[in-house]
Each structure stands twice: as C-alpha cells, then as structure tokens.
Amino acid sequence: MRARAWLIAVVIAFIACNPNSNPAPSPEPLAADQTLSFPIAQDVADFDPALISSAADVDVLRNVFSGLYRFDDRLH
C-alpha cells in the first residue's frame, strides 16, 4: 500500500514539475483603444467618498477608487 502511494506521489511530482506539460498561454494583443466607458444615469453629486448619498454615486465612486488602494494581509 505504501509503495503505491509513493509511486503515485512520484508520478504527480514528475507531471507537476515537467516544464513541457503545461505551456504558458500566449498573451492576447491589446486593443488599439484602451478606453472603458459606461453609462451614467444621473450626475454624480459629490466625489468625496465620505459624502456620497445615492446608489448611483456609490457605483461610480467604486469604479473610480477601486484601483487606488488595497488591503494587506492584516487588513491595513
């Protein structure tokens, strides 16, 4: 039983470590125009995240500020 488990572990390690078994995907070419646009139903009342008052403002500000910060492992 242990010999089978050892053999299976060796085979899995060999397959996982074989560089030719999983070729890296080729990157897709980027579009010439890198503009992201989406419709806004109403004007944004305020761009201060502490003063937003409507769901439409939350959606817009979430898209604006989402790439400007991130949490670390300790949520700081």
C-alpha positions as CSV (number, residue, x, y, z in Angstrom):
1,M,0.0,0.0,0.0
2,R,2.8,2.4,0.9
3,A,4.6,1.6,-2.3
4,R,1.6,2.5,-4.4
5,A,1.2,5.8,-2.5
6,W,4.9,6.6,-3.0
7,L,4.7,5.7,-6.7
8,I,1.6,8.0,-7.2
9,A,3.3,10.8,-5.4
10,V,6.4,10.5,-7.6
11,V,4.3,10.4,-10.8
12,I,2.3,13.5,-9.6
13,A,5.5,15.4,-8.8
14,F,7.0,14.4,-12.1
15,I,4.0,15.7,-14.0
16,A,3.8,18.9,-12.0
17,C,7.5,19.7,-12.4
18,N,7.7,18.9,-16.1
19,P,8.1,22.3,-17.9
20,N,6.7,21.0,-21.2
21,S,3.5,19.6,-19.8
22,N,1.7,22.9,-19.5
23,P,2.9,25.6,-21.9
24,A,2.3,29.2,-20.9
25,P,-0.6,30.8,-22.7
26,S,0.3,33.4,-25.3
27,P,-0.8,36.9,-24.4
28,E,-3.6,38.4,-26.3
29,P,-2.9,41.6,-28.3
30,L,-4.3,44.7,-26.7
31,A,-7.0,46.7,-28.4
32,A,-5.8,50.0,-30.1
33,D,-8.3,52.0,-28.0
34,Q,-7.9,51.3,-24.2
35,T,-11.0,53.4,-23.2
36,L,-13.5,52.0,-20.7
37,S,-16.9,53.7,-20.8
38,F,-20.2,53.0,-19.1
39,P,-23.4,55.0,-19.0
40,I,-24.2,57.2,-16.0
41,A,-28.0,57.7,-15.5
42,Q,-27.5,60.9,-13.4
43,D,-24.8,63.4,-12.4
44,V,-22.6,62.5,-9.5
45,A,-23.5,64.6,-6.5
46,D,-20.0,64.6,-4.9
47,F,-16.7,62.8,-5.5
48,D,-15.9,62.7,-1.7
49,P,-16.4,59.1,-0.6
50,A,-17.5,60.3,2.8
51,L,-20.3,62.4,1.4
52,I,-21.9,60.1,-1.2
53,S,-25.7,59.9,-0.8
54,S,-27.1,57.7,-3.6
55,A,-26.7,54.3,-5.1
56,A,-25.6,55.8,-8.4
57,D,-22.8,57.7,-6.6
58,V,-21.7,54.5,-4.9
59,D,-21.4,52.7,-8.2
60,V,-19.4,55.5,-9.9
61,L,-17.1,56.0,-7.0
62,R,-16.5,52.3,-6.5
63,N,-15.3,52.2,-10.1
64,V,-13.1,55.3,-9.7
65,F,-11.4,54.4,-6.4
66,S,-11.2,50.6,-6.7
67,G,-7.7,50.6,-8.1
68,L,-6.2,53.2,-5.8
69,Y,-6.0,51.1,-2.6
70,R,-5.8,47.6,-1.4
71,F,-5.6,45.8,1.9
72,D,-2.6,43.8,3.1
73,D,-2.7,40.5,5.0
74,R,-3.6,42.3,8.2
75,L,-6.4,44.3,6.5
76,H,-4.5,47.6,6.8
